[in-house]
Amino acid sequence: MFMSNFGFGKPSGPAMCGGKVDHTNHAAPKNIKSKKITGFNARFYLDHNDSGDDNYSGFYHFTIEKGVLSEDRLNISEQINESVTEKLQAIIEKYDLVKKNGVEVHTSGLPPEFQPCYLSADYESGENLYFSENNDPRSPWAREIFELFRQFFIERGHSELQPSEDARSISRFRFAFNLGKTAYSFSPIVMSEENLTKLMKSTCVLGEEGTGATYMSELDEELYKTLSKLIFEINLARFHTGRLAVGNDCPHTESGYYEIYIDFKNGKQIYDFSAEGEKIADFQRDAGKIVEMFDRYMESHGGHVHKW
């Protein structure tokens, strides 16, 4: 029977509300030679109510035993292959979770979403990784494990775990950003005289007068579907802060800026603006793909230019 460690230990006395409980095994090795997982057991609370997705917030208890992956809340079990445990091991290594081996520390009396979580992995060599700590509802390692197993279950036919149509359907959008000295903006615009909504692209060379141009094209449902697919391929949701730029909050400078406003039909958003160096570098890695997608669409939908 694997996972002999997945309890929380035996306290030496009653835990005080707000008090620290520590049953850490300091002798637990901080290095595990084996990379082949033979058993797994993890329980955590995940705050998962993201833009472009449905609400999957709650407690999850995943186990792998005798080659079967199960989850209690979803009430799903499927036979797995080595690819799943290899990807799981990659997450463990990415977040260096072995450094937590033997840790068993939590604070008493916290709300349910912060109460102890645990992870235990058994290896072919007989080695074991185990730790327990105060739960972090936004924990990156827990989120990646959830997404790994979720995608596996979807591939095995559990379509109920796919994002719903409304969660991925865009109702409104606007992008403004620069690539080098060129400033771009893309948004729908209502042509009142025609009572039509069209796609508008604006460009200019920052700091140079007389370089502005506006392009218009037809706008149909194809764009919203193509844009939604791109948003999640490049994970624009990682930029969501809920912030909206007001006035000169986001200076449009050659050194870099972006503004993103995306509304989904289920009421979620991806909103952010920034002129911060690291965030700009992150955004601009994919900004060219956004320009290419809009340009490709406009070329196939009668795009034409107006100088200003």
N, C-alpha and C positions, 0 to 999 in steps of 0.2 A: 504493500500500500504506500503510494507516494505522498508527498507533502506533509510530512510529520510535523512541520513547523508552523502550519498556517493558523494556529490559534493566536491569541494575544498574550499568552503567558499567564502566570498566576500572581496577582498583585499581593504584596506583602501585607497590605492593610487596605481599608476602605479608601477609594479615590475621592479626593475633594473636588467639588465643582470648580473648574478653572485650574486645578492642580496638574502638575506634570507627572505622567506615569512613564517609567523608563525600565524596560526589561531587556535592554540591548545585550546581545551576545558579542562582546568585543573580540572574541577569538575567531569569529566567522571570517573565512578568507576573503580578501578583496581582489582575488584573481581566480577565475574559473577557466581551466584549460580547454575543456570540452566546448564545442559549439552546437552539439546536436541535442535538442530538447526532446525529452521523452514524455514529460508530463508538465502540466501548467495549471495554475489556479490563481485567479486575481479577482478582487472585488473593489470597486471604486464608484464614486458618484461623479457623473459627468454633467457639466453645464453645457448642453449642446442644443442651442436654439439659434443657429447661425443664419445669416443671409443666404438665400438660395437653397435653404434646406428646411425640412420640417423639424418640429421640436422633439428631440430625442434625449432631453434632460432626464436624469434619474440614476438609480443604482443599477449597476451591471455586475454580473458574476459569471465570468468565463472560466471554463475548465477544458483541458485537453487530457483525456485518459484513454489509453488503449487505442490511440489513433482517431478518437472522436472528439470534435469540438462542440461544446454545448454552451448555451447561455440561458440562465434561469428566467429572466424577465421576458425575453423574446420567445421563450419556450421552443428553442430550435436546437437541433443536433444534426451534425453532418460529419461523415468520414472525411478526413483531411489527407493531403499528401505532404511530402517533405517541403514543398515550396512554401507552405504556410508557416511551418516552424522555422524555416530559414529566414523568412521575412520578419518573423517575431524576434528571432535572435538579433537581426540587424537593428531593430528598434532598441532592444536591450543594450546593444553596443553603442548605438548613436547617443543615447542619454547616459551612458556609463553607469547603468543601474547596479552593476556589481559593487560599486563603491558604497552602496547602501546595505550590502549584505550584513545581516545580523542586527540591523537597526530595528528597534521596537519601541518607539517613543510616540506618545500622543498626549493631548491635553484633554482633561475631563470636562464634560458639560458643554461642549461646542454644539452648534446646530447640526442636524443630520448630515448636511452636505460637506461638513468639515470634520466629521468623526472619522475614526481610523479606516484607512484603506490598506490593502495588502497585496503583495505579489509574491508568488512562489514558482520557481521553475526547477524541474529535475532534469539532469543531464545523463546521457548514456554512460558517462564515466562514473556515475554515482554521486557526483557533486551536486550541490543544491544552492540556489539563490533564493533568499527570503528576506523581505523587509516589511515593516508596518509603520505607518506614519500618519499624521493629520492629513486628511484628504484635501487636495487642491482641485476644485471643480473644473478648473481650466488647465489642468495638468497636460503638458504637451505629450508626455509618454503615454498617458492613459488615452488621450484623444487619438493618437496614431494607432494604438492597439485596437481601439474601437473601430476605426475606419478600416484597418486591415481585415478584421473579422467580418465587418459589415459587407465589404466588397466581396469577400469570399462567399458569404451567404447569398448575396445577390447573384453571383455567378452560378450558384447552385439552384437558382430558380426562385429565390425568395424575393419576388418583385415588390412585396410590401415594404421593403427597406429602401427602395428607390425614392429619391425626392419626388414629391407630388408635382403635378403639372403647374399648379399655381405657385409653388415654391420657387420654380425656375423660370416662370413667365414674367417678362419685364413689362411694366406699364409705362414707365418714363425713364429717360436717361439724359445725361449731359456729361461730356468730357471736355476738359481744357487742360492743355499741357504743352511743354516745349520739347523739341528734340534739337539740340544745338541752338542755333539762333532762330529757328523756325517755330512759331507758335501755332498751335492747332486748337480748334474747338469743333465738336460734333454734337448736334442736338436736333430734335424735331422742332419744326416751326409751323404754326398755323397760318395759312394764307387766307386771310379773312375774305378777300374779294372772290376767291375760288372756293371757299369753305372746304379746303383740303389741308391735310397735314403732310408736310414734305420734310425730307432730310436736308439739313443745312450743314455745310462744312465751311469754316472760315480759317484762313491762314494769313500770316504776315511775317516779315522779318523783324525781329525785335529791335526797336530803336531806329528803324529806317522808315521814314514817311513814304507814302505812295506805293507800298509793297503789299497792301492788303487785297485779298480776293475772297469772294463768297461764292460757293458752289451749291447748287440745288439739284435734288433728284426726287423721283417718286419714292414713296415710303410705304412698304407693305409688311405683312406679318413675317415674311422671309427674313427681313433684317433682324427683327426681335429674336427669332430663333437662332440665327447665326451668331448674333451678339451674345446671347445667353450661353451658347456652347463655348465661345471664346473666353468669356468671363471665368468659367470654371476650369477650362483647360489651363489658364495662366494664373488661376487662384487670386483674382482681384479681391475676393472677400477678405484676404489677409490684411488689407489696408483699412477695413471698416473701423472707424472710431465714432461715427455718428456726428462728426463735426461738419458744420456748414460755414463756408467762407462768407464774411460780411465785409463789404467795402474793400479795404486794402489789406485784409487779413493775410491774403496769399499773394505776395508780389510777383508779377509776371516778369521774371528776369531771366536772362540768358543762363545764369548759374543754375537754374532749374526750378520747376514748380509743377504741381498738378492739382486739379480739382476733379473729383469723381462724385456723381450723383446718380444713383440707380435705385428705382423703386420696383418692387415685385408685387404681383397681384395678391399675394398672401399678407401684404402689409409690412414685410421686412424691407430693409434698405442696405445699400453699400454707400456710405457717405464718408468722404475724407478730403482734406486739402493739406498741402504741405509744401514748404520750400526748404526742408531740412536735408542736409547732404546725404545721409545714409538712406533715408526713405526715397529721395529722388533717384539715387543710384539703383535701388531696388525696383522702383517703378519703371525706370527707363529701359531696363533689360527687356521688358515686354511691350513698351510703348509703340515700337515699330510695328508689332503685330496688329495693334489696334488701328493704326493708320492704314496698313495694308488691307485689313478687313473692310473698313469703310470705303476706301478707294475702289476696291474690287466691286463692292456692291453698287457704288454710284456709277461706275463705268457700264454696268449691265442694266442700269435703271434710268438712263437718259440724263446723267449728270451734265450740267452746263455751268459756266462760270460767269460771275458778274464782278467787274473790277470796282474798287472804291478807294 
